[in-house]
Amino acid sequence: MSEAREHELLAKVPNQLYIGGEWVDGTSGRVIHVGDPATDATIKTIADASVEDGKRALDAAVDAADAWAATAPRARGEILRRAFDLLQERRDEFALLMTLEMGKPLAEANGEVTYGGEFLRWFSEEAVRITGRYGTNPEGTGRMIVSQHPVGPCFLITPWNFPLAMATRKVAPALAAGCTVVIKPAELTPLTTLYFAKLLEDAGLPGGVLNVITTSTSGTVSAPIIADPRLRKLSFTGSTEVGRRLIEQSAKNVLRTSMELGGNAPFVVFDDADLDKAVDGAMLAKFRNIGEACTAANRFIVQDTVADEFARRVTERVNRFRVGRGTEDGVTIGPLINEDAVAKALALVTDAVSRGARVLTGGDEIDGDGNFFEPTVITDVAAGSDILREEIFGPVLSIVRFTDEAEAVRIANDTEFGLVSYVFTKDLARGQRMIEALQTGMMGLNVGVVSNAAAPFGGVKQSGLGREGGFEGIHEYLYTKYTLTPDPATA
């Protein structure tokens, strides 16, 4: 990948805030230095929004709300469809931009463009399918009309690990439903959202419908927006700890909230599983996006009769990975997002080893520029190890043994989280039992990736509230109104 191409792309990305349909300077007097996690070098300097900038963005969303809500669903859908088409034309640019600011290999960044684009296409179609119902009340004295309406201005907070898909997954249903939005991308990866806003502008989105604020003081800038009584919806993807605080803040004005929070996904392998498929699934469920995904398998719970063979096979596959900057040919594992992520991965591995776990490959940070950690497999992880309780968010595969189905279920459910689970077995009845028994909002049965724009994404327990994607996704941005009218024969 040539440096000239990188510089050319970065020059196209706006470095200002997007408020009311205009690119404007921030008022804080500060800037954000966006870095390349593979080199630690600054790749672009952008505006750092102040509290006043956040208020201006919400003002713009409020001012545009009535007109956008009254825009025909077909017109809203066609703008989203044009955005989808433009994204396909610019897919190479978006993929490279994500690799530069987040670190994932180009092949995976291209996959995210495909995945993120599907939310634009799916919700462009859902915009015209917002329905209600009409019928006679049970007493026969009147007619019931049930209709759906946009909730109003929304505040969307996105994480750093999927810079495009997390934006499209929130923005597309909000716009399709007729809501205006203020979006705040993560400080670590804001460039993709800024470039996405430019794409929506090119697709014909009216000014003020989408507003983008980038800031290094997220809590300070977000709090007044959340406290403003004109805001009606908050959607957040990130840690459970931050999610709890945002739920507390949103309670004052009884905001509609969607929370996609932490995960601790179990990956259960029974002794009757097709091990080749289980290993293929493990590579996807663990190492996709460098392991930096809330859906990443966190605990590999493997029946003891096949645990050694499973460990041998995954170790063999992991040893084939090539670590490096995501723009380089053949790289399969890029850098972690920052040095804190490297330190956390190392601490979790060190704790597990101190409790008796064995490192089969990897297990350490990689010296030199950037934030690299060795692809790692550890086995015989003991109960109580930190790595079984905390999200790893890195390329570390940890194996726990079990003896029977009941024990597998107990270990899998022994967590405060419940986002996604993975199960590999050839036994259909057992698969059905696991669907019923595992306490997660999503499950992959003999597959290692579950995310799809047409499916409801979300968890249970402390993994969050609400759903994104699917038919359910647009209803997060609609409220239901019931109207009773007299019987037309007597009115």
C-alpha positions, 0 to 999 in steps of 0.5 A: 500500500503506497503512502501516497494513496494513504495521504490522498485519502486522508486529505479527503476526510473532513477535519471539522464538526458536521452541524446543521449541514455544514462543516464547522470548526470547534469552539474548544480551541483543542484538537484530536490527534488520530493515531495509527495503532500499528506505528503510533504515528498521528495520521490526522488532526481533527476538531475537538468539540466543546460542550457548546458544540454539542449543544449546537449539534442538538439544536440542529437536530431539533430544528430539522426534526419536524421536517424530517419526520414529515418526509415521505418514507420512500424519500427517506429510504431512497436517500439511504439506498443512494448512500448504500450505492455510494458506499459500494463505489467508495468501498476501497477508501472506507476499508483503507481508512478503517485499517489506518485508524483502527488497525484491522487487516484490509481484508477484514476492513473490506468485510466490514464495508460489506456488513456496514453497508447492509444496514443502509440497504436493509433499513432503506427497505424497512423505511416503507414498511412501518405499519400499524393496525386498525380494528373494531374494539371488543365492545363494538363501540369504536374503532382502534387505530394503532400507529408508529411515529418517530421518537424524535432527536437521538444521540448515538454513541459508537465504539472504536472497534467497528468504525463503519458498521457501528455507525450505520447500524444506528444511523440507518434505522434512526433515519429510516424511522424519521428521527434526526441524530447527533452521533459521537464516534469514539475518539480513537477512530473518528475518521470513518464516521466523518467520511460517512457523514460526507457520504450521506451529504453526497447522497442528499441527506438534508442539513441537520438530520445528521450531526457529527461531534468528535471530542476527547472529553466524551463524558463532559460533552455528552452529559448536557446533551443527555440532560436536555429535555429535547433529546428523546433517545440514547443509543450506546455501544461500549462497556457495561461500566459506561453503559450503567452511567449513561442509563443513570443519566438517561433516567432523569428525562426517561429517555428511550435507551438502546444499550449494546454492552459487554460480552463474555461469549462461551464457545462450547465444543462437544465431543461429537462435534465436527472438529474441523468445523469447530476449529474453523468456527473458532478462528472466526469467533476468536480472531476476527477483528483481532479479537476486538469484538463484543461478539468474540468468543471469550471462553472455549469450553471444550469436552475433555475427551477432545480438548487436547486434539482441539487445542492442538488443531487451533494452535497449529492454525494460530501459528500460521497467522502473520502479524503486522500493519493491516495494509501489508499483504498477507497480514492476518492479525493487526495491532491492538488499538492502544498500549492499554489493550496490550497491557490488559491482554498480557495481564490476563494471560499472566494471571491465568498462567499463575493459576496453572494454565499452559501457554501453547503458543504466543502469550506476550507482547511484541516489542517495537513500534505499534501495539502488537500482541502475539496470537495466543492459545492457552489451555487448562485455564482454572476457575476463578481466572480473570480471563474467564470473567473479563472481556479479552479484546485481543487475540487470546484463545483460552480453553476450559475443560468440561465433562458433561452437558450440565457442566458445560451449561453451568460454566457457560452461564457463569457470567454477568453477561449474555450477549452471544454464545457458540455451540458445536455439536452434531446432536440436533436434540442437544443443540435444541437443549442448548438454545433453551439453556444458554442465557444469551441474546444470540447464539451460533449453532455450528457457526462462528459468526452470527452478525447480520443486518437482517437479524436482531443483534443484542444481549440479555443480563448486563450485555444490554437493552434493545436490539439493533438490526432486523425488523426489530431494529427500526422499532427502537426509534419509533413509539406506538400511539393508540387512538380510539374513534367512535363507531362510524355507524353512530358517530 
